[in-house]
Amino acid sequence: MSAVIETIQRTSAISFPGLFGDWTINPPASFRLFGLNIYFYGVVIALGFLLGITYCDKNAKRFGIRSDDFYDLIFWLIPLSIVGARLYFVAFKLDHYLANPGEIVEIWNGGLAIYGGVIAGVIAMLLVCRHKKIPWQAMFDLVIFGLLIGQIIGRWGNFMNREAFGAETEIFCRMKLTAPDGSSVCVHPTFLYESLWNLVGFLGLMIWERRGGRRYDGQAALGYFFWYGLGRAWIEGLRTDSLYIGHSSLRVSQLLSIVLMLAALVLLVINARRKHPPEDLYVNRVAAAAAAVIENNEEKGEENEHE
């Protein structure tokens, strides 16, 4: 890592000289509201959560999920995912946080690892779905769309914090960071790469799902893990702030991304060779059960009329 990169601060000016010439912006990392210091990082993360939840709520019926059941999951999923994302990050920088324990709760300074959030979220989902007797695969297929929206928007929190960027480069979409002392460096805007990668994944999965491509519960989730794992494995290799396994040169997120991508690919191939009757989809089972109830009520109504 160059000495210039180490001088980058939250007050560093940002420009994209290969795209917009000398046009520079310098967004504040926080603002004051009612005497409180509000961090844009948290605002952006919260916005991602809200839009993701809204999308899932509007589309829950497409997966056979009731809105009430979805919100019961969200009640547990959001706080546990935030805690999981933070603990994952802290675990791989344990020496620093043991020396500075007060910083563990300072999530507004960055340091939320998406994989930690996903792991905690999956655990919450498994428990809630088991309690409500809902196939977790169907719920997962719904939730990954909200997750993608959260990731698309949430990465811009890194932009506001001037973090999660890559190594120095002269690529056409390079991001130039100018420190307060006047020194500057051009780097890979990896936050932008990941945001755009997730946007393509979201649009692709949404179009595929709406055209009836989903043949079994869990298929969309596998598609997410393959697509996200593929992109994250590449993007993580460009970053300068990766979490490493111990004192090795192995990047945690890159290794996990490769494992998840390959596992998802294997399961997608295996399931592609199996038969998946449409009536096995949870949404179709829910529809069939509702139709049976309506038919049964109609038959009872007819019997009462004859009496």
Residue pairs with C-beta under 8 A, 6 or more apart in sequence:
1 167
1 240
2 168
2 185
4 179
4 183
4 184
4 185
5 168
5 185
5 187
5 240
7 179
7 181
7 183
8 162
8 177
8 179
8 185
9 162
9 179
9 180
10 29
10 161
10 162
11 26
11 29
11 180
12 26
12 162
12 177
12 178
12 179
12 180
13 24
13 25
13 26
13 177
13 178
14 24
14 25
14 26
14 27
14 159
14 162
14 175
14 176
14 177
14 178
15 22
15 23
15 24
15 25
15 175
15 176
15 178
16 23
16 173
16 174
16 175
16 176
16 189
17 174
17 176
17 186
18 171
18 172
18 173
18 174
19 172
19 173
24 178
27 40
27 160
28 40
29 39
29 40
29 41
29 160
29 161
29 162
30 37
30 38
30 39
30 40
30 108
31 37
31 38
31 40
32 38
39 108
39 109
40 157
40 160
40 161
41 108
41 109
41 110
41 157
41 158
41 160
41 161
42 107
42 108
42 157
43 157
44 153
44 154
44 156
44 157
44 160
45 112
45 150
45 154
45 157
47 153
48 149
48 150
48 151
48 152
48 153
48 154
49 78
49 150
51 149
51 150
51 153
52 145
52 146
52 147
52 148
52 149
52 150
53 74
53 146
55 145
55 146
55 149
56 70
56 142
56 143
56 145
56 146
57 67
57 70
57 71
59 142
59 145
60 66
60 67
60 70
60 142
61 283
62 142
62 209
62 283
63 138
63 139
63 141
63 142
63 282
63 283
64 138
64 281
64 282
64 283
64 284
64 285
64 286
64 287
65 134
65 138
65 139
65 142
69 128
69 132
69 134
69 139
70 139
70 142
72 128
72 132
73 124
73 125
73 128
73 129
73 139
73 143
76 124
76 127
76 128
77 121
77 124
77 125
77 128
77 143
80 120
80 121
80 123
80 124
81 117
81 118
81 120
81 121
81 124
82 107
82 112
82 117
83 120
84 116
84 117
84 118
84 119
84 120
84 121
84 123
85 112
85 113
85 114
85 116
85 117
85 120
86 104
86 107
86 111
86 112
86 113
86 116
87 116
87 120
88 113
88 115
88 116
88 117
88 119
89 111
89 112
89 113
89 116
89 243
90 97
90 104
90 111
91 116
92 113
92 243
92 244
92 245
92 252
93 111
93 243
96 103
97 103
97 104
103 109
109 161
110 157
110 158
110 161
110 163
110 164
113 243
113 253
114 151
114 253
115 252
115 253
115 256
118 147
121 143
121 147
122 140
125 136
125 139
125 140
125 143
126 136
128 134
128 139
129 135
129 136
129 139
130 136
134 282
135 217
135 282
137 216
137 217
137 218
137 221
137 282
138 217
138 218
138 281
138 282
138 283
140 217
140 218
140 220
140 221
141 209
141 214
141 217
141 218
141 219
141 220
141 221
144 205
144 220
144 221
144 224
145 202
145 205
145 206
145 220
147 224
148 198
148 201
148 202
148 205
148 224
148 228
149 202
151 194
151 195
151 198
151 228
152 195
152 198
152 199
152 202
153 195
155 164
155 191
155 192
155 194
155 195
155 198
156 191
156 195
158 164
158 165
158 191
159 189
159 191
159 192
162 177
163 191
163 241
164 190
164 191
164 239
164 241
165 175
165 177
165 187
165 188
165 189
165 190
165 191
165 239
165 240
165 241
166 187
166 188
166 189
166 190
166 235
166 238
166 239
166 240
167 187
167 188
167 238
167 239
167 240
168 185
168 186
168 187
169 186
169 187
169 188
170 186
171 188
173 189
173 192
174 186
174 187
174 188
174 189
175 186
175 187
175 188
175 189
175 192
176 184
176 185
176 186
176 187
177 184
177 185
177 186
177 187
178 184
187 240
188 238
188 239
190 235
190 238
190 239
193 231
193 235
193 238
194 231
194 232
194 235
197 227
197 228
197 231
197 235
198 228
198 231
201 224
201 227
201 228
201 231
204 227
205 220
205 223
205 224
205 227
208 214
208 223
209 220
214 220
214 281
215 276
215 278
215 281
216 271
216 276
216 280
216 281
217 280
217 281
217 282
219 268
219 271
222 264
222 267
222 268
222 271
223 264
223 268
225 260
225 261
225 263
225 264
226 261
226 264
226 265
226 268
228 257
228 260
229 257
229 258
229 259
229 260
229 261
229 262
229 264
230 257
230 261
232 253
232 254
232 257
233 254
233 257
233 258
233 261
236 242
236 251
236 253
236 254
236 257
237 251
237 254
242 251
242 252
242 253
242 254
243 251
243 252
243 253
244 250
244 251
244 252
245 251
245 252
245 255
278 284
279 285
279 288
